[in-house]
Amino acid sequence: MTTPEPDRPAGSPGASADAVAEDGSERGKRPAREWWPDALAVLSFVVPAFWITARLWLDPARGVRDNRTDQSQFEWMMAHGARVLTEFVHPFTSDRMNVPDTVNLMANTSVLSVSLPMTPVTLLFGPRTSFLLFLTFGMIATATAWYFVLSRVIIGSRGPAWLGAAFCAYAPAMVSHANAHPNIVSQYVVPLIIWRTLRLAEPGRWLRNGVLLALVIVWQAFLNLEILFMTAIGLGVVVGVLALGRPELRARGRTFLPGLGVAAGVALVLLAYPLYVQFAGPGAYQGLSRLIRGYSTDLASFVAFSRESLAGDERGARGLAKNPTEENAFFGWPLVVLVVALVWWLRRDVVVRGLAAVGLLFAVLSLGREIQLNGRGTGVGAPWAVLENLPVLHSVVPTRWALAITPVVGLLLAYAAERARQLALRHPDARPQIRFATVTVLAMALVPLLPTPLPAVRLDPTPTFVTSGAWRPYVAGGRSIVTLPLPDTNYADPLRWSAETRLEMPIARGYFLGPDTRPGRHRIALFGATPRPTSDFFTEIRRTGAVPPITPQARVDAVADLRYWRAGAVVLGTHLYADALRRGMTELTGIRPTYTGGVWLWDIRALTD
């Protein structure tokens, strides 16, 4: 291990800028240590994960209250992964939803890096169990990965590493996304990417280290491309600041740059076909709608408390975020004050300056095209207005940039805790006071952010018509099941039903991102399939509870749409407006339904032949 600079002890925040020593070894490497402190650290990460998801574990019939649609979608994705391995279907597209068209799963969140290895769980216990394990252990794995990278590579001390790791995994933004976004709370590959990037400077091993970095990049690509993109931007900024602020590090570029080239080349080769499918394959779209790209971070939310935090409440958070799942910037004013103070205190550390630059950049980008304050537009433009139409960026939801601030803050907390530890070691007479001040300040900033259990709601049980397989005769010959209401961003229960059949029951339409194929829409992404007259008809019923006037043209359109969907049967389960939905379908088709297996069933095979 390289001898630290005289004015900077090993393990201090400044020394950690040299995370990879001249001989290629990590600064955090030490002789064999006791295993039990690490085991206790990991165990401590298990507790909050099960605390946050407690209501879901205690009652399997419950689901995430604030994002039932995404839970249904991820259960469907887990079933798709199992189907890839058991039936050898195409992994990047699917015809099991949105019949007769294809859903581009690369352009959605297919989570193949998790759904494939969890196939045995999905087959044995069902997709809901797989989803819940994915969500819970994703948080645990994220904290664990950050802990080991921080304690072994970046910081070198267990205590500060534990603090930073716990924040990276259980900060308010992460708990917010625990509302059915397991792919976002599962950020365990991010610290591995940082670690392997640091190792690129290891002399003589640029080829091996480049290949290893490429492999973790590919791993993250099949978990969440958005997080990968933000990680690359953040790492690029920090590396650039290091190159400018520490001239002695530039000599390592002779090893770092070839390794980086290998990583980029190998990753591009491995991802070439999946990315082709994503951007040019069937079901590909050309950027998000202007409405979705307008989802930005309210300036007031940075100092507010999330509704899932100990100090937060739903009333205080409402209006500062689009929904409970996107509370990306709710750090609370005590932590904001502390972070500003820490950056000032550690401003001479080039790594801290790099982290501060990344955090500021992401905060500014998250503001969107116009700065919002307390739910109202200020009329002040923001830089995102210039960037939002650029390739790739037109598919980024701006408020998600604020999510990427969470690991920046976690790293700053770890650096500050390590600096305080070093001060206590150097000043033994003041050690009690330094420790008391450190604990007090951290408690004041972090205790209000402690997570609370996710709200849960009892899900409607899957009808016996689905679980018994009674649907099978109606899908023979490539037909589909049409559900009422038709699935979309507001109603995705049919995806859960299909998942429970291992996707053997194909459904019309669905909840996914797909292209708007209407003239003049330029294939901009929609949440769901392109509207058709009959889908609009039933959307109106679901919205108002009233049946629109049924004209001869509406009946003609209904037959045409049912034929387009290759419908073998239409089914209606439990719904608030079930009577209106049943009357609407009966009057459109002239076919009277029968009640069987917990659903109203219209056998329309004769109508669609």
Phi, psi and omega in degrees: 000134183293140179292130181290164176296148186302325184267010183217103184295152176301137180090350178286162180304321180293319181294332183290349172296334176266046186303330174250118185285173182300329180270006175091352181278150178285147180297330185279356182292135180218169174300165182307134182241168177297144182274339190292325176298322178293321179297320177295322179298313180297318178300322179294335177281337180290321186300306181296329179297316178284333174295314181296321184260015188304315184295331179284325179286323185289332180225098183299342180280355180265154175229179180292120186296318190270004179199060182295327184293317180291327175298317178298319180296317181289328173298321177296319180295323178295321177293325178296317179301318178295323180291328178300317183280329184269331182242358177057041177279167180297127186285337191259354175219166179208146175249014182274352177223152179064037175302135008264006183273176183254141172264126179276103185283338174291329178275001174241199184252084188277342177044045182296332180292345176250316185295326179293306180293340179270011180307314179303320179294315181299318182290323184277321189241352177100160184291334179291320176295319177299317178300314184292321175295317177303312181296312186288309184283344172297318178292317180297315181295324178297311179298317182296315180297316178298320182299312184288323178291319179292316185284332184259335189241311192266308184263308179097001180230142186291312185301303177302323179296318179299317180299310181297319181294318180298320179291317181301329183266330189234022173295162183306320180297321180291319178293323176301315180285348172295347171290068171074026170242067183296334179291336180270322177286343178272081181251030183290342179279336182302309178296331177292322176297318178298315180300311182290333175292318177298324182288349178298338180277001180291121184298137172081359184231032184297326181290309180299313183293326176295318179295318180296320176297319179301321182294319179288330175297314179297320177303312181292327181299327179267011173250309176193113181289329181297316178295321178298316180299315181292324176297318179297317179298312181298316178296322179298319179294314182296316179298320178297317178295321177297318180296325180281323187271340181232084183306330182293342179280343185295332180298334180287349179301334180295334174262321185297312186293316175299320178297320178296321177297318177298315180300314180295317181295313181294317180298319180295321178296314182291330183259001186302309182291313177304319179290326175299315178299317183298315188262342183225358182277181179298136181081008178287150178235169185245069178089163180277161178293159180298328178298310181293322178291350175272358178289104186237175180267126175288132182302326181289340184291336181300327183255004179269169178253134179295152179293340178266008178263157182303320183270359185264172174204160185295321181296318181291329182272337183298135179095343179262352177216154183295328179197168183297342182275348185243038176272073191278341189235020185274079182270341183082143186296326178298320180289323178299315178299317181296316182297317177300318180294321181294319179298319178294318182296319185258022188297339180282348179277122184295327178294317178297320178297321177296317178296320178297321179296318179297313180300317179295318179300311181295322179297316180294316180296326183291345182288349177075202186278338179220134182291128176255143178222118181055041175083006182233144176290142180263349185081359180266122180287157179234160185303334182299335179300331179276333189262339194294340181265002179287152176306145183074308181296335180288356176251010180258131172278117190303325182297338180293339176300327179293330176302323182289352176285336183304307178295333175298313179294320178300318178293320178297320177297319179295316178299316181294319179296322178292322177296319178296322178297317179294323177297319179295324178292322183280341183232074185300329180294330181259010186302314180300319181292320180295316180294319179297316180295319181296311181297319182296312181296316180296320180296318180298325182275327191256330181302318178299342183265002180303139186282153173247161180299144179295138174296140181233159179219147179287127180276148174297132181296147176294129183300149177299330177305325180277309186292333182276347183084012181295347180282343190305315181299335186276350180251006178298145179077023177083019179278171179232168173259127174261127182253149173245127354293161175290138186292141175201201185293343180258347183211110185233016179305323179300333176294321178294320178299313181298321180299322181290344174264012185060034179066017176287337178265103180284145182235152176278146181056199182159188178243106184193171172265122179216169185283141171279108187268007178291150181304136177081001182267350172059029176058031173294147187292139170243153169273085182125184181281161176302132182300146173234161184307318183287324176294321176296322179301311183282335173296321178296319177297315181296328182283323188247338185081003181247146179274122178297162176303134182258111182259166174303323179294323178298323179291319177297317179297322181296316179296318180297318181291319178297323176292321178300318181282359182055042188289133172258332179204153172245133181232148179228118177264210180289131178200150181302320182252040183300321182296317180292320179296319180294317180294321180297314181292321180296317181286330178291319188258339185075009180254129179273135182277163171242150180263118183210137176058032177082010179223155166276131188238126172252114175275106187246019182300322179293329181286329187257000178294000000 
